[in-house]
Amino acid sequence: MTYYNFMKQQKMWYQESHREKGIEVNKINEYYSIYPKRIYKNINLGNPKIYDFVFLGSFKFDKETILNRKWIIPFIDKNFDESSYLQFTDHKTKENYLPLGSFDYTLKKYGLVPKEMHENKRDIFDENYYDIMSKSKFCLCPAGDSMWSMRFYDAIMSKSIPIVNHYDETYRTLAELKLDYKYYLASEKEFIYREDWVNHNYEIFLKYHTLEYL
């Protein structure tokens, strides 16, 4: 069962990953999001974990995103400090914006917002985005304009542990729901960075979201 169909970006990555293997695509199977090597192989997994919590993405892009991401503000107020990294990237959030602390780079750095770009350019490898995420122990992975967000898998391929508000934010299809990913709920009292979780998640990602083992 598919709860959310592939976006244009996912279709492009699905086809690219199969071309890398020399596999002709006659029909796209949307059960699992598939990433090409150009994305996950370019992430520097040797980066030191210099940040505890990170969120880098849009906040006020549309009404659905605002509603689904409103929980991150109290979480940021409670948990983010000088060891954290926050950057809202969409133009609407930046209007008359007041930084939330020394950890807030919203007005200091430029960030890409795929949904503000033409569909045919959304498959770009955002080097800064993945670099920051790979330097972070935990990544806030709220839903966007739907309950599913690609950020959940971006965090896992960057060896950062996802934090979500509800388990509905951890899958796109019934097949993905059955994957045993490890993550934290925002309501939990303690967040411990566990190498066994990180490696467990990464192996699942390689098995189901790449063609690495074909």
C-alpha positions in Angstrom: 0.0 0.0 0.0 1.2 3.5 -0.9 0.2 6.3 1.4 2.1 9.0 -0.4 3.1 8.7 -4.1 6.6 9.6 -5.4 7.3 13.2 -5.9 9.2 14.3 -9.1 12.5 14.3 -7.2 11.9 10.7 -6.0 11.1 9.5 -9.5 14.3 11.1 -10.8 16.4 9.4 -8.1 14.7 6.1 -8.7 15.5 6.2 -12.4 19.1 7.4 -11.8 19.8 4.7 -9.3 18.8 2.0 -11.8 20.8 3.6 -14.6 23.8 3.4 -12.3 23.3 -0.4 -12.3 22.5 -0.6 -16.0 18.9 -1.6 -15.2 16.2 -0.6 -17.6 13.1 0.8 -15.8 9.8 -0.2 -17.4 7.7 0.6 -14.4 8.5 2.4 -11.1 7.9 0.5 -7.9 7.0 3.1 -5.3 7.1 0.8 -2.2 10.5 2.2 -1.2 12.2 5.5 -1.9 15.5 4.6 -3.7 18.5 6.9 -3.6 21.3 7.0 -6.2 25.0 6.8 -5.2 25.4 10.4 -6.1 23.5 11.3 -3.0 24.4 8.9 -0.2 28.0 8.2 -1.3 28.8 11.9 -1.2 28.0 12.3 2.4 31.1 12.5 4.6 30.3 10.0 7.3 33.7 10.6 8.9 32.7 14.1 10.1 33.0 14.6 13.8 29.6 15.0 15.6 30.1 18.6 16.7 26.4 19.3 17.1 23.8 17.6 19.3 20.5 18.7 17.7 19.9 20.0 14.3 17.1 21.4 12.2 17.8 22.8 8.7 14.7 23.3 6.5 11.6 25.3 5.9 9.0 26.2 8.5 6.4 28.6 7.0 6.4 27.3 3.4 2.6 26.6 3.6 -0.2 26.1 6.1 0.3 22.3 6.3 4.0 22.7 7.0 3.4 25.3 9.7 0.9 23.0 11.4 3.0 19.8 11.1 6.2 21.5 12.3 4.8 23.7 15.1 6.1 21.2 17.7 9.7 21.9 16.9 9.6 25.4 18.4 9.0 24.4 22.0 11.5 21.5 21.4 14.1 24.0 20.3 13.3 26.3 23.2 13.8 23.5 25.6 16.8 21.6 24.1 18.9 23.7 21.7 22.0 25.5 23.0 25.4 26.6 21.6 26.1 23.0 20.7 23.1 22.9 18.4 22.4 24.1 14.8 19.2 25.7 13.6 18.6 27.2 10.1 15.2 28.0 8.7 15.6 28.2 4.9 12.3 29.4 3.4 11.8 33.0 2.5 8.5 33.3 4.4 10.2 32.4 7.7 13.0 34.9 7.2 10.6 37.9 6.9 10.9 40.0 10.1 12.6 37.0 11.7 14.2 37.2 15.2 16.9 34.6 15.9 16.2 32.1 18.6 19.7 32.0 20.0 23.4 31.7 19.3 22.7 28.4 17.6 20.4 30.0 15.0 22.0 30.6 11.6 18.8 31.5 9.8 19.9 35.0 8.8 23.6 34.1 8.6 23.6 31.4 5.9 21.7 30.7 2.7 19.9 27.3 2.4 18.2 25.6 -0.5 14.5 25.0 -0.4 13.6 22.3 -3.0 10.0 23.3 -3.2 11.0 26.9 -4.0 13.0 25.4 -7.0 11.8 24.2 -10.4 10.9 20.5 -10.2 13.6 19.5 -12.7 16.3 21.0 -10.4 15.2 19.5 -7.1 17.5 16.4 -7.4 20.5 18.6 -6.6 22.9 17.3 -3.9 22.8 20.0 -1.2 26.3 19.7 0.1 25.8 22.1 3.1 22.6 20.4 4.2 24.1 16.9 4.3 27.4 18.2 5.8 25.6 19.8 8.8 23.4 16.8 9.3 26.4 14.4 9.2 28.0 16.5 12.0 24.9 16.1 14.2 23.9 13.4 16.7 20.2 14.0 16.4 18.0 15.5 13.6 14.5 16.9 14.0 12.4 15.3 11.3 9.0 16.8 11.3 6.4 16.2 8.6 6.0 18.9 5.9 3.0 19.4 3.7 2.2 15.7 4.3 2.9 13.4 7.2 5.9 11.9 5.5 9.2 13.8 5.0 12.4 12.8 3.1 14.4 14.3 6.0 13.8 11.1 8.0 15.9 9.2 5.5 18.4 12.1 5.0 19.1 11.9 8.7 19.6 8.1 8.6 21.9 8.2 5.6 23.9 10.9 7.4 24.2 8.7 10.5 22.1 11.1 12.6 19.3 9.7 14.8 15.9 11.1 13.8 13.5 12.8 16.3 9.9 12.9 15.3 6.7 14.0 17.0 4.7 10.8 16.1 5.5 7.5 14.5 3.4 8.5 11.4 6.3 10.7 10.4 8.6 7.7 9.9 7.2 6.0 6.8 5.6 6.7 3.4 4.2 3.3 2.5 3.1 0.1 4.3 6.3 -1.5 3.2 8.4 1.3 4.8 6.2 1.1 8.0 7.5 -2.5 8.5 11.2 -1.4 8.6 12.7 -1.5 12.0 14.2 2.0 12.1 15.4 3.3 15.5 14.4 6.9 16.3 13.3 9.1 19.2 9.9 10.7 19.9 10.1 14.4 20.8 8.2 13.7 24.0 11.0 11.4 25.4 12.9 12.8 28.4 16.4 11.7 27.3 18.2 11.5 24.0 21.3 9.2 23.9 23.4 8.9 20.8 23.8 5.2 20.2 26.2 3.9 17.6 24.4 0.6 17.4 21.2 2.4 16.4 23.1 4.5 13.8 24.7 1.4 12.2 21.4 -0.6 12.4 19.6 2.2 10.6 22.3 2.7 8.0 22.3 -1.0 7.1 18.5 -1.0 6.7 18.8 2.1 4.5 21.3 0.5 2.3 19.2 -2.7 2.0 15.9 -1.1 1.2 16.6 2.4 -0.1 19.5 1.8 -2.4 20.5 -0.8 -5.0 23.8 -1.4 -3.1 23.2 -5.1 -2.6 22.0 -6.0 -6.1 
